[in-house]
């Protein structure tokens, strides 16, 4: 098949290599500015296009005469993480349409950060869906192929990304083979108006703030959902007279309930042997396995922390009081 590559990130880059190796002809590469966490940037796609001797476009829109001219009459478009919803007139340029790879069990989990939300929601699987796009509609249409990644309480978004790097290129190769043999093949139809359909909205960095009053399972799922390549779940605490931002990289659930009494966020135990630190949650106890202070090296908290007279999470009132006293001491504020 004659194919156009449309989108961004490592998955699309690997897919381009995979479908080329499978014998398909890549006619052009269309990409946009990469997000900071992406391993493959615009220049990587440009070099790949140069190596293949094909046109390259760096743009936020498909509304370009040059793009429309090249894509018109091609068999299919391959899309991963394009920056906007694609118009029907662009889909109609291709003989079959544009295939999209989406981490969601369509018609469920449409939209943004679906894998992150699925982990937070304690789902048992991440489902990658290869489907034909429909003009100006989000994550719906004719599904060609689905692959599952089983989750458990130890799996993180890092593991999902590692799985994606392998499965997405292979899924596209499988999907193209299916369509070559049976152009009308449909695994199922994902209807945006289906009763089971829902949309996920983007997550912001501040959404990774830990509320220690929540159950241990919810906090653990948040930590799993925003680990590398994301910035990580975080909290604040007093450390040697100053407020430190603590990023929690890895955790495990110790218990879902406890008879012991403590304020949520209180450190209950520091285990020098295992390196774990136990923390009281709203319900249950969470063990912190790996942490780091912002801008510093990773550490095992049970080996670093000595005291159980410490608590994660600080009240804004305490922080404001500390700041006020500093400003007063430096005569930068007048309380009268």
C-alpha positions as MATLAB code, in Angstrom:
seq = 'XXXXXXXXXXXXXXXXXXXXXXXXXXXXXXXXXXXXXXXXXXXXXXXXXXXXXXXXXXXXXXXXXXXXXXXXXXXXXXXXXXXXXXXXXXXXXXXXXXXXXXXXXXXXXXXXXXXXXXXXXXXXXXXXXXXXXXXXXXXXXXXXXXXXXXXXXXXXXXXXXXXXXXXXXXXXXXXXXXXXXXXXXXXXXXXXXXXXXXXXXXXXXXXXXXXXXXXXXXXXXXXXXXXXXXXXXXXXXXXXXXXXXXXXXXXXXXXXXXXXXXXXXXXXXXXXXXXXXXXXXXXXXXXXXXXXXXXXXXXXXXXXXXXXXXXXXXXXXXXXXXXXXXXXXXXXXXXX';
ca = [
       0.000    0.000    0.000;
       0.986    3.638   -0.543;
       0.948    5.323    2.854;
       1.179    8.805    4.402;
       2.642    9.071    7.923;
       0.747   11.639   10.042;
       1.437   12.566   13.652;
       4.113   12.622   16.342;
       6.140   10.608   18.886;
       8.251    7.474   19.081;
       5.344    5.163   18.257;
       4.737    6.809   14.894;
       8.453    6.810   14.099;
       8.715    3.081   14.847;
       5.527    2.440   12.877;
       6.974    4.138    9.812;
      10.008    1.840    9.992;
       7.839   -1.252   10.532;
       5.438   -0.696    7.660;
       8.338    0.208    5.358;
      10.024   -3.072    6.307;
       6.737   -4.911    5.672;
       6.881   -3.785    2.039;
       4.586   -0.768    2.029;
       5.521    2.480    0.283;
       5.698    5.619    2.404;
       4.828    8.653    0.283;
       5.315   11.467    2.831;
       5.782   12.292    6.510;
       3.654   14.962    8.190;
       4.474   15.936   11.774;
       4.106   18.780   14.258;
       6.096   20.174   17.173;
       6.853   17.422   19.688;
       5.848   17.478   23.350;
       8.771   17.712   25.815;
       8.520   14.068   26.934;
       8.729   12.644   23.390;
      11.906   10.775   22.512;
      11.538   11.415   18.796;
      11.312   15.069   17.780;
      10.622   16.940   14.550;
      14.223   16.676   13.389;
      14.141   12.891   13.731;
      11.175   12.699   11.374;
      12.833   15.122    8.987;
      15.971   12.974    8.833;
      13.841    9.869    8.287;
      12.053   11.553    5.373;
      15.382   12.615    3.881;
      16.687    9.071    4.218;
      13.596    7.732    2.436;
      13.738   10.488   -0.179;
      10.165   11.620    0.442;
       8.460   14.970    1.210;
       8.463   16.181    4.820;
       6.037   18.651    6.409;
       6.276   20.317    9.819;
       2.871   21.866   10.407;
      -0.113   22.067   12.760;
      -2.631   21.759    9.933;
      -3.357   19.487    6.991;
      -4.927   22.427    5.159;
      -1.982   22.856    2.804;
      -2.254   22.494   -0.990;
       1.080   20.632   -1.096;
      -0.147   18.060    1.443;
      -3.480   17.593   -0.298;
      -1.748   17.131   -3.653;
       0.603   14.425   -2.341;
      -2.036   12.566   -0.304;
      -4.747   12.562   -2.971;
      -5.053    9.035   -4.321;
      -2.807    7.346   -1.749;
      -4.182    4.121   -0.292;
      -4.179    5.035    3.374;
      -3.002    7.430    6.066;
      -1.367    6.225    9.273;
      -1.907    8.508   12.260;
      -0.535    8.547   15.799;
      -1.017   11.509   18.149;
      -1.860   14.157   15.570;
      -2.406   17.601   17.119;
      -6.080   18.062   16.204;
      -9.196   16.280   14.992;
      -8.821   15.551   11.275;
     -11.385   16.874    8.806;
     -13.385   14.559    6.547;
     -12.040   16.261    3.419;
      -8.550   15.122    4.396;
      -9.713   11.583    5.156;
     -11.394   11.465    1.722;
      -8.066   12.141    0.009;
      -7.169    8.498    0.644;
      -8.614    5.434   -1.037;
      -9.414    3.727    2.276;
      -9.167    6.615    4.740;
      -6.893    7.281    7.721;
      -6.098    4.701   10.391;
      -5.512    5.875   13.950;
      -3.913    4.148   16.931;
      -5.647    4.927   20.197;
      -4.982    3.683   23.738;
      -8.597    3.063   24.678;
     -11.134    0.257   24.408;
     -13.312    2.218   22.004;
     -15.998    3.389   22.249;
     -14.856    3.747   25.900;
     -11.900    5.903   26.882;
     -12.009    8.423   24.067;
      -9.875   11.553   24.213;
      -6.706   12.475   26.103;
      -4.441   10.679   28.579;
      -6.603    7.577   28.344;
      -3.927    5.189   29.634;
      -3.268    7.453   32.606;
      -6.963    7.661   33.402;
      -7.372    3.892   33.000;
      -4.647    3.245   35.600;
      -6.151    5.817   37.956;
      -9.535    4.124   37.522;
      -7.981    0.760   38.450;
      -8.789   -0.872   35.101;
      -7.538   -4.400   34.478;
      -6.398   -3.773   30.908;
      -5.066   -1.115   28.591;
      -6.532   -1.663   25.130;
      -4.871   -0.335   21.994;
      -7.337    0.170   19.145;
      -6.561    0.561   15.442;
      -9.552    2.226   13.809;
     -10.555    4.310   10.820;
     -11.036    7.963   11.696;
     -14.255    9.850   11.009;
     -14.115   13.503   10.039;
     -14.163   15.991   12.927;
     -15.136   13.251   15.390;
     -12.968   12.063   18.255;
     -11.854    8.428   18.587;
     -14.688    6.599   16.905;
     -15.379    4.674   13.714;
     -14.655    1.303   12.168;
     -12.353   -0.768   14.376;
      -9.899   -3.076   12.589;
      -7.770   -4.462   15.425;
      -7.450   -4.396   19.215;
      -4.607   -5.547   21.488;
      -4.669   -5.825   25.303;
      -2.069   -5.127   27.970;
      -2.877   -6.644   31.346;
      -2.514   -4.340   34.332;
      -1.909   -5.182   37.959;
      -0.953   -3.094   40.977;
       2.738   -3.227   39.998;
       2.360   -2.030   36.394;
       2.909    1.664   35.679;
       2.506    4.040   32.757;
       6.184    3.345   32.053;
       5.305   -0.305   31.398;
       2.409    0.746   29.169;
       4.730    2.907   27.082;
       7.251    0.069   26.721;
       4.448   -2.218   25.551;
       3.191    0.466   23.152;
       6.581    0.812   21.515;
       6.374   -2.854   20.519;
       2.677   -3.378   19.893;
       1.632   -0.252   17.970;
       3.966   -0.742   14.961;
       3.076   -4.453   14.838;
      -0.636   -3.639   15.089;
      -0.433   -1.296   12.120;
       1.371   -3.936   10.079;
      -1.342   -6.464   11.020;
      -4.114   -3.983   10.201;
      -2.696   -3.227    6.753;
      -2.425   -6.943    6.024;
      -6.044   -7.456    7.086;
      -7.203   -4.624    4.831;
      -5.191   -5.894    1.871;
      -6.971   -9.239    2.166;
     -10.395   -7.937    3.253;
     -10.837   -4.203    2.550;
     -14.279   -4.135    4.211;
     -13.229   -5.988    7.378;
     -14.730   -4.585   10.594;
     -14.000   -5.966   14.049;
     -16.667   -3.692   15.515;
     -17.975   -0.164   15.140;
     -17.157    2.382   17.838;
     -20.094    4.787   18.012;
     -19.450    8.130   19.712;
     -23.115    8.107   20.805;
     -22.909    4.659   22.364;
     -24.171    4.503   25.994;
     -20.788    3.087   27.077;
     -18.795    5.847   25.376;
     -17.121    8.562   27.420;
     -14.389   11.126   26.897;
     -11.192   11.621   28.893;
      -9.843   15.144   29.203;
      -6.205   16.256   29.507;
      -4.364   15.979   32.788;
      -2.286   18.912   34.041;
       0.909   18.696   36.143;
      -0.930   19.892   39.261;
      -3.302   16.914   38.960;
      -0.429   14.771   40.224;
      -0.578   16.344   43.695;
      -1.184   13.681   46.358;
      -4.090   14.017   48.781;
      -3.088   11.740   51.665;
      -6.672   11.638   52.910;
      -7.568    9.399   49.978;
      -7.393    5.584   50.202;
      -4.034    3.868   49.671;
      -5.287    2.287   46.421;
      -6.174    5.664   44.882;
      -2.840    7.208   45.815;
      -0.922    4.171   44.556;
      -2.808    4.276   41.237;
      -1.985    7.972   40.846;
       1.721    7.266   41.416;
       1.581    4.457   38.831;
      -0.253    6.652   36.324;
       2.153    9.607   36.287;
       5.561    7.944   36.589;
       8.202    8.284   33.847;
       7.997    9.792   31.230;
       5.709   12.091   33.218;
       6.859   14.311   36.072;
       5.572   12.065   38.860;
       3.124   12.260   41.756;
       4.240   14.745   44.372;
       3.715   16.090   47.859;
       5.379   18.647   50.133;
       6.797   18.351   53.635;
       8.951   20.206   56.120;
      12.585   19.147   55.906;
      15.255   20.804   58.026;
      13.226   23.973   58.410;
      12.200   24.369   54.785;
       9.456   23.113   52.509;
      10.623   20.426   50.084;
       8.794   19.090   47.064;
       8.924   15.294   47.200;
       8.276   13.316   44.010;
       7.228    9.723   44.595;
       8.399    7.441   41.816;
       7.394    4.005   43.075;
       5.103    2.613   45.764;
       3.224   -0.466   46.855;
       0.116   -1.102   48.920;
       0.868   -2.489   52.377;
      -2.696   -2.747   53.630;
      -6.131   -1.424   52.725;
      -6.981   -0.696   56.360;
      -5.245   -0.335   59.717;
      -6.227   -0.121   63.379;
      -3.317    2.212   64.085;
      -4.207    5.860   64.533;
      -2.343    8.613   62.705;
      -3.028   11.697   60.631;
      -3.006   10.878   56.871;
       0.449   11.480   55.421;
       2.271   10.540   58.627;
       5.354    8.361   58.212;
       4.786    5.215   60.287;
       7.983    3.288   59.643;
      11.362    3.596   57.939;
      12.811    0.189   57.048;
      16.590    0.394   56.602;
      16.769   -3.119   55.136;
      14.138   -2.827   52.385;
      14.452    0.946   51.950;
      10.677    1.314   52.302;
       8.865    4.007   54.253;
       5.293    3.331   55.349;
       2.797    6.197   55.151;
      -0.693    6.395   56.612;
      -3.397    7.152   54.036;
      -7.069    7.971   54.471;
      -7.679    4.230   54.403;
      -4.761    1.832   54.608;
      -0.994    2.115   54.433;
       1.236    2.799   51.442;
       4.933    1.929   51.218;
       7.134    4.403   49.364;
       9.896    2.558   47.524;
      11.617    5.258   45.515;
      11.473    9.056   45.772;
      13.394   12.168   44.944;
      13.363   15.789   45.969;
      12.858   18.129   43.031;
      16.184   18.731   41.325;
      17.969   16.058   43.355;
      18.904   12.385   42.964;
      16.564    9.445   43.547;
      16.686    7.709   46.929;
      15.056    4.933   48.931;
      13.239    6.784   51.728;
      13.577    4.019   54.332;
      17.351    4.317   54.091;
      17.395    8.132   54.093;
      14.752    9.054   56.645;
      15.408    8.260   60.310;
      12.440    9.637   62.211;
       8.754    8.835   62.320;
       8.119   12.340   63.639;
       7.518   13.554   60.109;
       4.495   13.986   57.927;
       4.015   14.304   54.181;
       1.674   17.005   53.019;
       1.626   20.429   54.639;
      -1.197   22.823   55.333;
      -1.198   25.977   53.184;
      -1.671   27.963   56.406;
       1.638   26.647   57.796;
       3.438   27.426   54.576;
       2.020   30.960   54.427;
       2.977   31.523   58.059;
       6.553   30.453   57.314;
       6.758   32.733   54.249;
       5.276   35.647   56.196;
       7.848   35.264   58.968;
      10.694   35.188   56.458;
       9.428   38.341   54.761;
       8.944   40.060   58.112;
      12.449   39.125   59.186;
      13.839   40.600   55.964;
      11.613   43.674   56.411;
       9.907   42.998   53.081;
       6.425   43.059   54.578;
       4.642   45.337   57.026;
       1.851   43.656   58.991;
       0.408   46.952   60.303;
];
